[in-house]
Structures are given as structure tokens and as C-alpha cells.
Amino acid sequence: MEPLIKDPAALTNDEIRRYSRHLIMPNVGVEGQGRLKASKVLLVGTGGLGSPLAMYLAAAGVGTLGLVDFDVVDESNLHRQVIHGTSDIGKRKVVSAAETIADINPHVNVEIHETALTSDNAMEIIRPYDLVIDGTDNFPTRYLVNDACVLLGKPNVYGSIFRFDGQLAVFYAEEGPCYRCMFPEPPPPGMVPSCAEGGVFGVICATIGAGQATEGIKLLTGIGEPLIGRMQIYDALEARWQTIKVNKDPECPVCGKNPTVTELIDYEQFCGVPANDHEASESALSELEIDPLELAEARDRVRLIDVRDPHEYEISRIPGAELMPLGDLHRHLSELDSSEDIVLHCKSGMRSMQALEQLQGAGFRKVRSLRGGINAYAREVDDSIPTY
């Protein structure tokens, strides 16, 4: 494949010394390094995947790195988001990342986009860049990035992680399939838990993120065979890589012969989930939910059911809560009394709402979900309970 960057930039003497181990490889050489210097790469997300991406692309000499993120550094990020440190807690991620990049390589120009990527701003933000690398953790933004890249003719280096598993691919509609060719529809809401709910093995971020950085450098310089039309699937527990073929779908609504998606849409509505994994919902308290303070006041009058998994119950628990994991809840229905006031809780409120729907389907009416889950209860009511 031809390199994305046609005109290499000239290298200074300082840059020749810095990148000497690249320059002595004939596949890269002065020309390839000059292409990296002339390139502009947009990283969507500066979290688990964005951390190794930003650090290695900066070290490799990418001339301009754009960073898109609206979040702040949280203590729970630090086991995997290695571009941030303990002293960065509470700082904007794009600011923290830019500071680390400047220390790694002061020759890199960093462009900060301190905002959520949306249908209103995606085209404007993405347009000036040669390449987009998707380090997001939610389906609405993945579909948004894909569609914007197809409409703008940009390659999209995709990566995703969950627990011990990872995926890696290059979606480039001008050369092969796009993300929608492989995933035409998002999974049903609640089917795939977020990393905040399901967890993530910290070091897998480096494995997949480094793979994305590798694919990005190959595309920019024109070396090797990029992962276009292929996806790599990684199982960290089994130490196994699997490569599967991804075909271009001629009926794809975005990149097919007769596209029906010709402009960006409402991706949260399309996916049925919000475009972030923040645990605390900003929406108004629904009649199906109970606030942590309200639960504390009514604690003696309600039956509290914990629908998390047993290993989470070992991490933290609300005194008096009964453990009935969501996956086994149907087996406990006979133990519940529909005349009782029942409150369900999980970590952050997502699984307890699924449990609520299950109980409602079984005829229970006096049931509510703890808004924000046990973490919100710990923050607002009982700080002796650890958050995670």
C-alpha cells in the first residue's frame, strides 16, 4: 500500500540522533522518518488504549498528535492508563497526556481537543488529520468515528479491550471494509458491560495499544502489510492470537454501493446507550430508582438485594445486603416476597436496572434500583465502604 504521507519532512541533526535506530532500518530510513514527522494523527481517547498510543507515537516521531478527550484522571484509571500518574488525579486527561508527551519528545506538536467527540464536531475535528486511531470504550463513539472516517476518506485504526481480550484492525473504506461491514448493528443495550462494570486486565491496554501504534506507523510510512480486511483477536489468558478475515459488505449503509448513511446521525440513539461509561448518571432520578440518602433513611423498611458477582461482594458490601447475582436471580425468585419493598443494587446502577426489569417481568411491582450503585452509596452515605 502507498504511504499516506506523500511528502517527507526534512530532519534536523537533533532528530537524526533521536531517531537513529529507525533510520538505520532500510524499511524506515530517512524518508520514512520524514513521513512520520510530516504526519498528523488524531487519537480519540487518552485512556487505556490512548496512553500507549500517545507515548509510542510521540516517541516514534509523529509530527502532530491530536488528543480528543473530555474526562479527568481518576485513581481507578492508573492501573492501565500509564500516560497519567498519581499527581495527575483530577487533572484533565488531555492536559496530563500533553505534559507526558512533551517530556517524551519535545519535537511533537500536540493539539488538544478538550471535548467529547459528537456528531456536531466530529467532521471538523477529524478533517485536518491524515489518520484516526480509535481508543474509545463505547459503541456510540466507535460508530461515530467509523462513519466520519468513511465520509472523510480517512483510515481508522481500531482497537478494543475487555477483561482479558482484545481486538485490533484497520478499517479503511477506500481500501477495504469499514467497522460497519463487520458490525452492522450494535449489541442490544446492556448485553456488553463497560470496563467500569466488567473490568479490564491493565497490561492488555499496552498490547492492543502498541498494536494500533504499529498499524498507524505502517500506514503513514507505507511499510509492511496493514491489517486492512483482517482483524486480530487476542486472548491474554491463553496467550493466543487469532486472525480472521473481514470482507467489505457491498450493502454496507455507509461504505457500500448505495449508502443510506450520508451524514452523521445520533449515535447514542442508534446504540441505545450513552457515549461514556461514567458511573453516575446525570439524568433526573426516575421513579424506578432510589437515591443513596433516601435508601439510608429507609434502610430498616426495605429488603436490599446485591446483584453483583461474588468476587465483587468480597471487595465491598452494604451491611445487611443479600447477595443474589444477576445471572442467578431467576433461581432466587421464590425467596422474594412481592409484598415487600425491594431495593436492588450493583456497582454503578446498570445491572441493578436489568435485575429490576427481570423482577418486573415476574410480577414484582414494589422494586427499585439504587442509583449509582454501591459506589454512590459509599461516597454519599458510608465512606467506610471502599469504592472500586
C-alpha positions as CSV (number, residue, x, y, z in Angstrom):
1,M,0.0,0.0,0.0
2,E,1.2,3.5,-0.8
3,P,2.1,5.6,2.2
4,L,-0.5,8.1,3.5
5,I,2.2,10.8,3.7
6,K,3.5,11.6,0.2
7,D,6.0,14.4,1.0
8,P,8.5,13.6,3.8
9,A,9.7,16.4,6.0
10,A,13.4,17.2,6.4
11,L,15.0,16.0,9.7
12,T,17.2,18.2,11.9
13,N,20.5,17.0,13.3
14,D,18.8,16.6,16.7
15,E,16.1,14.4,15.1
16,I,18.6,12.3,13.3
17,R,20.3,11.5,16.6
18,R,17.0,10.8,18.3
19,Y,15.6,8.5,15.6
20,S,18.9,6.9,14.6
21,R,17.6,3.3,15.4
22,H,14.8,3.9,13.0
23,L,17.0,5.5,10.3
24,I,19.4,2.5,10.1
25,M,16.5,0.2,9.2
26,P,16.0,0.3,5.4
27,N,12.3,-0.1,5.7
28,V,12.0,3.2,7.5
29,G,15.2,5.2,6.8
30,V,15.3,9.0,6.5
31,E,12.4,9.0,4.1
32,G,10.1,7.0,6.4
33,Q,11.1,9.1,9.4
34,G,10.4,12.2,7.4
35,R,6.9,10.9,6.6
36,L,6.2,10.4,10.3
37,K,7.4,14.0,11.0
38,A,5.1,15.3,8.3
39,S,2.1,13.4,9.6
40,K,-0.9,14.4,11.7
41,V,-2.6,11.7,13.7
42,L,-5.8,12.1,15.8
43,L,-6.1,9.9,18.9
44,V,-9.7,9.6,20.1
45,G,-9.4,9.0,23.8
46,T,-6.4,9.3,26.1
47,G,-7.3,6.4,28.4
48,G,-6.3,2.8,28.4
49,L,-5.5,2.5,24.7
50,G,-4.7,6.1,24.2
51,S,-2.0,6.0,26.8
52,P,0.4,3.6,25.0
53,L,-0.7,5.0,21.6
54,A,0.2,8.6,22.5
55,M,3.5,7.6,24.2
56,Y,4.8,5.4,21.4
57,L,3.6,7.6,18.5
58,A,5.3,10.6,20.2
59,A,8.5,8.6,20.8
60,A,8.4,7.4,17.1
61,G,8.4,11.0,15.9
62,V,4.8,11.6,14.6
63,G,4.9,15.3,13.9
64,T,1.4,16.3,15.2
65,L,-0.7,14.4,17.7
66,G,-4.3,15.5,18.2
67,L,-5.8,14.4,21.5
68,V,-9.6,14.2,22.0
69,D,-10.9,13.6,25.5
70,F,-13.2,15.4,27.9
71,D,-12.6,13.3,31.0
72,V,-10.4,13.8,34.1
73,V,-7.8,11.4,35.6
74,D,-9.3,9.2,38.3
75,E,-7.5,6.9,40.7
76,S,-9.1,3.9,39.1
77,N,-7.5,4.8,35.8
78,L,-3.9,4.4,37.0
79,H,-3.6,0.6,36.8
80,R,-3.7,0.8,33.0
81,Q,-3.6,4.5,31.8
82,V,0.1,4.8,32.1
83,I,0.4,8.2,30.5
84,H,-1.0,9.6,33.7
85,G,0.4,9.5,37.2
86,T,-0.8,9.8,40.8
87,S,0.0,13.6,40.8
88,D,-2.4,13.9,37.8
89,I,-5.5,12.8,39.6
90,G,-8.3,15.3,39.0
91,K,-6.4,16.9,36.0
92,R,-7.9,16.9,32.5
93,K,-6.6,13.8,30.7
94,V,-5.6,15.8,27.6
95,V,-3.5,18.1,29.7
96,S,-1.9,15.3,31.6
97,A,-1.2,13.4,28.3
98,A,0.2,16.5,26.6
99,E,2.6,17.1,29.5
100,T,3.9,13.5,29.3
101,I,4.3,13.7,25.5
102,A,6.3,16.9,25.8
103,D,8.7,15.1,28.2
104,I,9.0,12.1,25.9
105,N,9.6,14.1,22.7
106,P,9.5,17.9,22.6
107,H,9.6,17.8,18.8
108,V,6.0,16.6,18.7
109,N,3.3,19.2,18.2
110,V,0.2,18.4,20.4
111,E,-3.2,19.7,19.5
112,I,-5.7,19.4,22.4
113,H,-9.4,18.9,21.8
114,E,-10.9,19.0,25.3
115,T,-14.4,17.9,24.3
116,A,-16.5,14.8,23.7
117,L,-16.5,13.8,20.1
118,T,-20.0,14.2,18.8
119,S,-21.9,14.3,15.5
120,D,-21.8,18.1,15.7
121,N,-18.0,18.4,15.9
122,A,-16.5,15.1,14.5
123,M,-16.1,16.2,10.9
124,E,-14.5,19.5,11.8
125,I,-12.1,17.8,14.3
126,I,-11.1,14.8,12.1
127,R,-10.8,16.6,8.7
128,P,-7.3,18.1,9.2
129,Y,-5.7,14.8,10.2
130,D,-4.1,12.1,8.0
131,L,-5.1,9.2,10.2
132,V,-7.5,8.5,13.1
133,I,-6.8,6.0,15.8
134,D,-9.8,4.9,17.9
135,G,-9.0,4.4,21.6
136,T,-12.6,4.7,22.8
137,D,-14.5,2.4,25.1
138,N,-18.1,2.7,23.9
139,F,-20.2,1.8,20.9
140,P,-21.7,5.2,20.0
141,T,-18.3,6.8,19.6
142,R,-16.9,3.8,17.7
143,Y,-19.8,4.1,15.1
144,L,-19.3,7.8,15.1
145,V,-15.6,7.6,14.4
146,N,-16.2,5.0,11.7
147,D,-18.8,6.9,9.8
148,A,-16.9,10.2,10.0
149,C,-13.8,8.5,8.7
150,V,-15.7,6.9,5.8
151,L,-17.3,10.2,4.9
152,L,-13.9,12.0,5.0
153,G,-11.9,9.2,3.4
154,K,-9.7,8.6,6.4
155,P,-8.2,5.3,7.7
156,N,-9.5,4.3,11.1
157,V,-7.1,2.1,13.3
158,Y,-9.5,0.3,15.6
159,G,-8.8,-1.4,18.9
160,S,-11.0,-2.6,21.8
161,I,-10.3,-4.3,25.1
162,F,-12.5,-6.1,27.7
163,R,-11.2,-8.1,30.6
164,F,-8.5,-10.4,29.2
165,D,-9.5,-10.0,25.5
166,G,-8.6,-7.5,22.8
167,Q,-9.3,-6.8,19.1
168,L,-7.2,-4.9,16.5
169,A,-8.0,-3.9,12.9
170,V,-7.7,-1.2,10.3
171,F,-10.9,0.0,8.8
172,Y,-10.3,2.0,5.6
173,A,-13.3,2.1,3.2
174,E,-11.1,3.3,0.3
175,E,-9.0,0.1,0.5
176,G,-11.3,-2.4,2.3
177,P,-14.1,-2.8,4.8
178,C,-15.3,-0.3,7.4
179,Y,-16.3,-1.1,11.0
180,R,-20.0,-1.4,10.0
181,C,-19.1,-4.1,7.4
182,M,-18.2,-6.3,10.4
183,F,-20.6,-4.9,12.9
184,P,-23.7,-3.7,11.1
185,E,-25.7,-3.2,14.3
186,P,-24.6,-2.5,17.9
187,P,-25.3,-5.1,20.5
188,P,-28.5,-4.7,22.5
189,P,-28.2,-2.2,25.4
190,G,-26.8,-4.0,28.5
191,M,-25.5,-7.0,26.5
192,V,-21.9,-5.9,26.7
193,P,-20.8,-4.4,30.1
194,S,-18.4,-1.5,30.1
195,C,-14.9,-1.7,31.5
196,A,-16.2,0.1,34.6
197,E,-18.7,-2.8,35.1
198,G,-16.8,-5.7,33.8
199,G,-13.2,-4.8,34.5
200,V,-10.1,-4.8,32.3
201,F,-6.7,-6.5,32.7
202,G,-4.4,-3.5,32.8
203,V,-1.5,-4.6,30.7
204,I,-3.7,-5.7,27.8
205,C,-4.1,-2.0,27.0
206,A,-0.4,-1.9,26.2
207,T,-0.7,-5.0,24.0
208,I,-3.5,-3.7,21.9
209,G,-2.5,0.0,22.0
210,A,1.0,-0.9,20.8
211,G,-0.5,-2.9,18.0
212,Q,-2.6,0.1,17.0
213,A,0.5,2.3,17.1
214,T,2.3,-0.2,14.9
215,E,-0.5,-0.2,12.3
216,G,-0.6,3.6,12.3
217,I,3.1,3.9,11.6
218,K,2.8,1.3,8.8
219,L,0.0,3.3,7.2
220,L,1.8,6.6,7.4
221,T,5.1,5.3,6.1
222,G,3.8,2.7,3.6
223,I,5.8,-0.2,5.1
224,G,4.6,-3.7,5.7
225,E,1.0,-5.1,5.2
226,P,-1.6,-3.2,7.2
227,L,-4.5,-5.0,8.9
228,I,-7.0,-4.0,6.2
229,G,-9.6,-6.7,5.7
230,R,-8.3,-8.6,8.7
231,M,-8.9,-8.5,12.5
232,Q,-6.6,-9.8,15.2
233,I,-8.3,-11.2,18.3
234,Y,-6.1,-11.6,21.4
235,D,-6.8,-13.9,24.4
236,A,-4.3,-12.9,27.1
237,L,-5.1,-15.8,29.4
238,E,-4.4,-18.4,26.7
239,A,-1.6,-16.2,25.1
240,R,-3.3,-16.8,21.8
241,W,-3.7,-14.6,18.7
242,Q,-6.3,-15.3,16.1
243,T,-6.6,-13.5,12.7
244,I,-9.9,-13.5,11.0
245,K,-10.8,-12.2,7.6
246,V,-13.2,-9.2,7.3
247,N,-14.9,-8.7,4.0
248,K,-16.3,-5.5,2.6
249,D,-20.1,-5.5,2.6
250,P,-21.4,-4.2,-0.7
251,E,-24.7,-3.5,1.1
252,C,-23.0,-1.5,4.0
253,P,-25.1,1.5,4.8
254,V,-22.0,3.7,5.0
255,C,-19.4,2.4,2.5
256,G,-21.5,0.2,0.3
257,K,-22.6,0.7,-3.3
258,N,-25.7,2.5,-2.3
259,P,-25.1,4.1,1.1
260,T,-28.0,5.3,3.1
261,V,-25.9,7.0,5.9
262,T,-24.6,10.0,4.1
263,E,-24.2,12.2,7.2
264,L,-23.6,11.7,10.9
265,I,-26.5,10.6,12.9
266,D,-27.5,10.4,16.6
267,Y,-25.2,7.6,17.7
268,E,-26.5,7.3,21.3
269,Q,-30.0,6.8,20.0
270,F,-28.6,4.3,17.4
271,C,-26.8,2.3,20.0
272,G,-29.3,2.8,22.8
273,V,-26.5,3.6,25.3
274,P,-24.7,6.8,26.3
275,A,-21.3,7.6,24.8
276,N,-19.4,7.2,28.1
277,D,-19.0,4.8,30.9
278,H,-19.3,7.3,33.7
279,E,-20.9,5.5,36.6
280,A,-23.1,8.4,37.9
281,S,-26.0,9.3,35.6
282,E,-26.7,13.0,35.1
283,S,-30.3,12.3,34.3
284,A,-33.2,13.0,36.7
285,L,-33.9,10.4,39.3
286,S,-36.6,8.1,37.8
287,E,-39.4,6.6,39.8
288,L,-37.7,3.2,39.4
289,E,-34.6,4.4,41.3
290,I,-33.8,5.3,44.9
291,D,-31.2,7.9,45.9
292,P,-28.4,6.7,48.3
293,L,-29.5,9.1,51.0
294,E,-33.1,8.0,50.7
295,L,-32.0,4.4,51.0
296,A,-30.1,5.2,54.1
297,E,-33.2,6.7,55.7
298,A,-35.4,3.8,54.6
299,R,-32.9,1.1,55.3
300,D,-35.0,-0.6,58.1
301,R,-38.0,-0.7,55.8
302,V,-36.6,-2.2,52.6
303,R,-35.1,-5.5,51.6
304,L,-31.7,-4.8,50.0
305,I,-30.5,-7.2,47.3
306,D,-27.0,-7.1,45.9
307,V,-26.9,-8.4,42.3
308,R,-23.2,-8.2,41.7
309,D,-20.9,-11.2,41.4
310,P,-19.5,-13.0,44.5
311,H,-15.9,-11.7,43.9
312,E,-17.3,-8.1,43.9
313,Y,-19.2,-8.8,47.2
314,E,-15.8,-9.6,48.7
315,I,-14.5,-6.2,47.7
316,S,-17.2,-4.2,49.3
317,R,-20.7,-4.6,50.7
318,I,-23.5,-2.7,52.3
319,P,-24.3,-4.2,55.7
320,G,-27.3,-6.4,55.6
321,A,-27.5,-6.7,51.8
322,E,-28.3,-10.2,50.5
323,L,-26.2,-11.5,47.6
324,M,-28.2,-12.7,44.6
325,P,-26.0,-12.4,41.5
326,L,-27.8,-11.1,38.3
327,G,-27.1,-14.3,36.4
328,D,-28.7,-16.4,39.1
329,L,-31.5,-14.1,40.1
330,H,-34.2,-16.2,38.4
331,R,-33.3,-19.0,40.8
332,H,-34.0,-16.8,43.9
333,L,-37.5,-15.6,42.9
334,S,-39.1,-18.0,45.3
335,E,-37.1,-16.4,48.1
336,L,-38.6,-12.9,47.4
337,D,-41.9,-11.6,48.6
338,S,-43.7,-9.3,46.1
339,S,-45.4,-7.5,49.0
340,E,-42.0,-6.3,50.3
341,D,-40.3,-3.1,49.3
342,I,-37.2,-4.3,47.5
343,V,-34.1,-2.3,46.5
344,L,-31.6,-3.8,44.1
345,H,-28.0,-2.6,43.8
346,C,-24.8,-3.4,41.9
347,K,-21.6,-1.4,41.4
348,S,-23.0,1.6,39.5
349,G,-26.6,1.0,38.8
350,M,-26.6,-0.7,35.4
351,R,-27.0,-4.3,36.3
352,S,-29.5,-3.5,39.1
353,M,-31.7,-1.9,36.4
354,Q,-31.5,-5.1,34.4
355,A,-32.4,-7.1,37.5
356,L,-35.3,-4.7,38.1
357,E,-36.7,-5.4,34.6
358,Q,-36.4,-9.1,35.3
359,L,-38.3,-8.8,38.6
360,Q,-41.0,-6.6,37.0
361,G,-41.4,-9.3,34.3
362,A,-42.0,-11.8,37.1
363,G,-44.8,-9.6,38.6
364,F,-42.9,-7.7,41.3
365,R,-44.0,-4.1,41.5
366,K,-42.5,-2.7,44.7
367,V,-38.9,-2.8,43.5
368,R,-36.4,0.0,42.8
369,S,-32.7,0.2,41.8
370,L,-30.1,2.1,43.9
371,R,-29.0,5.0,41.7
372,G,-25.2,5.0,41.2
373,G,-24.9,1.6,43.0
374,I,-22.7,0.8,46.0
375,N,-20.0,3.3,44.9
376,A,-22.5,6.1,45.1
377,Y,-23.7,4.8,48.5
378,A,-20.1,4.8,49.7
379,R,-19.5,8.3,48.5
380,E,-22.7,9.8,49.8
381,V,-23.6,7.7,52.9
382,D,-20.8,5.5,54.3
383,D,-17.2,6.3,53.4
384,S,-16.0,3.2,55.3
385,I,-17.1,1.2,52.2
386,P,-14.4,1.1,49.6
387,T,-15.1,2.1,46.0
388,Y,-13.7,0.3,43.0
